Amino acid sequence: MASMIKALCVALVGAVLVIAVVPPAEAALGCGSVISYLGSCRPYVTDKGPLGGCCSGVKGLYKAAKTTADRQATCSCLKTLASTYKGVNLSKAAGLPQQCGVNIPYKISPSTDCSKVT
């Protein structure tokens, strides 16, 4: 019985060590985060205000989207917002990265294939 408990403890310690050294899975940015970064862009892309502080949000989101999973999730969120949010000027939305001096690997558009974003 004691040897069985000892073996179980060794197995448990081994499992904990494996978990400790395996890197966590890539966590993609959620759409809530994307919206939070770009909230100040809403007046501009709906033709109700100037660009204002929008670029700080665009640049912050650009820096936050570090992995392919992050960039694909961001793309998907932007695609959904562009196609479902009423009153969005798609030309202004698509031009935001250039306006703000960042280079993203896709066009902000309802027709973008986000699975191809790397």
C-alpha positions as a Markdown table, in Angstrom:
| # | Residue | x | y | z |
|---|---|---|---|---|
| 1 | Met | 0.0 | 0.0 | 0.0 |
| 2 | Ala | 2.8 | 2.4 | 0.9 |
| 3 | Ser | 4.6 | 1.7 | -2.4 |
| 4 | Met | 1.3 | 2.4 | -4.3 |
| 5 | Ile | 0.9 | 5.8 | -2.6 |
| 6 | Lys | 4.6 | 6.6 | -3.3 |
| 7 | Ala | 4.1 | 5.7 | -7.0 |
| 8 | Leu | 1.0 | 7.8 | -7.1 |
| 9 | Cys | 2.8 | 10.8 | -5.6 |
| 10 | Val | 5.7 | 10.4 | -8.0 |
| 11 | Ala | 3.3 | 10.3 | -10.9 |
| 12 | Leu | 1.5 | 13.4 | -9.6 |
| 13 | Val | 4.8 | 15.4 | -9.2 |
| 14 | Gly | 5.7 | 14.3 | -12.7 |
| 15 | Ala | 2.5 | 15.6 | -14.1 |
| 16 | Val | 2.8 | 18.9 | -12.3 |
| 17 | Leu | 6.4 | 19.3 | -13.7 |
| 18 | Val | 5.2 | 18.6 | -17.3 |
| 19 | Ile | 2.4 | 21.1 | -16.9 |
| 20 | Ala | 4.8 | 23.7 | -15.6 |
| 21 | Val | 7.2 | 23.5 | -18.5 |
| 22 | Val | 4.6 | 23.3 | -21.4 |
| 23 | Pro | 4.0 | 26.8 | -22.8 |
| 24 | Pro | 0.4 | 28.0 | -22.6 |
| 25 | Ala | -1.6 | 27.9 | -25.9 |
| 26 | Glu | -1.7 | 31.1 | -27.8 |
| 27 | Ala | -4.6 | 33.2 | -26.6 |
| 28 | Ala | -6.3 | 35.3 | -29.3 |
| 29 | Leu | -7.6 | 38.8 | -28.6 |
| 30 | Gly | -11.3 | 38.8 | -28.0 |
| 31 | Cys | -13.7 | 41.0 | -29.9 |
| 32 | Gly | -14.3 | 43.0 | -26.7 |
| 33 | Ser | -10.7 | 44.0 | -26.6 |
| 34 | Val | -10.7 | 45.0 | -30.2 |
| 35 | Ile | -13.8 | 47.2 | -29.6 |
| 36 | Ser | -12.2 | 48.7 | -26.5 |
| 37 | Tyr | -9.1 | 49.7 | -28.5 |
| 38 | Leu | -11.1 | 51.1 | -31.3 |
| 39 | Gly | -14.0 | 52.8 | -29.5 |
| 40 | Ser | -12.6 | 56.3 | -30.1 |
| 41 | Cys | -12.7 | 55.5 | -33.9 |
| 42 | Arg | -16.5 | 55.2 | -34.0 |
| 43 | Pro | -17.3 | 58.9 | -34.7 |
| 44 | Tyr | -14.7 | 58.9 | -37.5 |
| 45 | Val | -15.8 | 55.7 | -39.3 |
| 46 | Thr | -19.5 | 56.7 | -39.0 |
| 47 | Asp | -18.9 | 60.2 | -40.4 |
| 48 | Lys | -19.9 | 61.8 | -37.1 |
| 49 | Gly | -16.6 | 63.2 | -36.0 |
| 50 | Pro | -12.9 | 63.7 | -36.6 |
| 51 | Leu | -10.1 | 61.1 | -36.4 |
| 52 | Gly | -9.3 | 62.5 | -33.0 |
| 53 | Gly | -7.7 | 60.0 | -30.6 |
| 54 | Cys | -8.5 | 57.0 | -32.8 |
| 55 | Cys | -4.9 | 56.4 | -33.9 |
| 56 | Ser | -3.7 | 55.7 | -30.4 |
| 57 | Gly | -6.2 | 52.9 | -30.2 |
| 58 | Val | -5.3 | 51.6 | -33.7 |
| 59 | Lys | -1.6 | 51.6 | -32.7 |
| 60 | Gly | -2.3 | 49.9 | -29.4 |
| 61 | Leu | -4.3 | 47.2 | -31.1 |
| 62 | Tyr | -1.6 | 46.7 | -33.6 |
| 63 | Lys | 1.0 | 46.2 | -30.9 |
| 64 | Ala | -1.3 | 43.9 | -28.9 |
| 65 | Ala | -2.0 | 41.6 | -31.9 |
| 66 | Lys | 1.4 | 39.8 | -31.7 |
| 67 | Thr | 0.6 | 36.3 | -32.8 |
| 68 | Thr | -1.1 | 34.9 | -35.9 |
| 69 | Ala | -4.1 | 33.8 | -33.7 |
| 70 | Asp | -4.3 | 37.4 | -32.4 |
| 71 | Arg | -4.2 | 38.9 | -35.9 |
| 72 | Gln | -6.8 | 36.4 | -37.2 |
| 73 | Ala | -9.1 | 37.1 | -34.3 |
| 74 | Thr | -8.7 | 40.9 | -34.7 |
| 75 | Cys | -9.4 | 40.5 | -38.5 |
| 76 | Ser | -12.5 | 38.4 | -37.8 |
| 77 | Cys | -13.8 | 41.0 | -35.3 |
| 78 | Leu | -13.2 | 43.9 | -37.6 |
| 79 | Lys | -14.8 | 42.0 | -40.5 |
| 80 | Thr | -17.9 | 41.3 | -38.4 |
| 81 | Leu | -18.1 | 44.9 | -37.2 |
| 82 | Ala | -17.7 | 46.3 | -40.7 |
| 83 | Ser | -20.5 | 44.1 | -42.0 |
| 84 | Thr | -23.0 | 44.4 | -39.2 |
| 85 | Tyr | -22.6 | 47.8 | -37.6 |
| 86 | Lys | -24.9 | 50.2 | -39.4 |
| 87 | Gly | -23.5 | 53.5 | -40.6 |
| 88 | Val | -19.9 | 52.5 | -41.0 |
| 89 | Asn | -18.1 | 54.2 | -43.9 |
| 90 | Leu | -16.2 | 51.2 | -45.2 |
| 91 | Ser | -13.6 | 53.4 | -47.0 |
| 92 | Lys | -12.8 | 55.2 | -43.8 |
| 93 | Ala | -12.6 | 51.9 | -41.9 |
| 94 | Ala | -10.3 | 50.3 | -44.5 |
| 95 | Gly | -8.1 | 53.4 | -44.5 |
| 96 | Leu | -7.6 | 53.6 | -40.7 |
| 97 | Pro | -4.3 | 51.7 | -40.6 |
| 98 | Gln | -2.7 | 53.9 | -43.3 |
| 99 | Gln | -4.2 | 57.0 | -41.7 |
| 100 | Cys | -2.6 | 56.0 | -38.4 |
| 101 | Gly | 0.8 | 54.9 | -39.8 |
| 102 | Val | 0.5 | 51.1 | -39.2 |
| 103 | Asn | 0.7 | 48.4 | -41.8 |
| 104 | Ile | -1.7 | 45.4 | -41.3 |
| 105 | Pro | -1.6 | 42.4 | -43.6 |
| 106 | Tyr | -5.3 | 42.6 | -44.6 |
| 107 | Lys | -8.0 | 45.0 | -45.7 |
| 108 | Ile | -10.7 | 45.9 | -43.2 |
| 109 | Ser | -13.6 | 44.7 | -45.2 |
| 110 | Pro | -16.6 | 42.4 | -44.9 |
| 111 | Ser | -15.1 | 40.3 | -47.7 |
| 112 | Thr | -11.7 | 39.7 | -46.1 |
| 113 | Asp | -10.6 | 36.0 | -45.7 |
| 114 | Cys | -9.2 | 36.2 | -42.2 |
| 115 | Ser | -8.0 | 32.6 | -42.3 |
| 116 | Lys | -5.2 | 33.7 | -44.6 |
| 117 | Val | -3.9 | 36.4 | -42.2 |
| 118 | Thr | -0.5 | 35.5 | -40.8 |
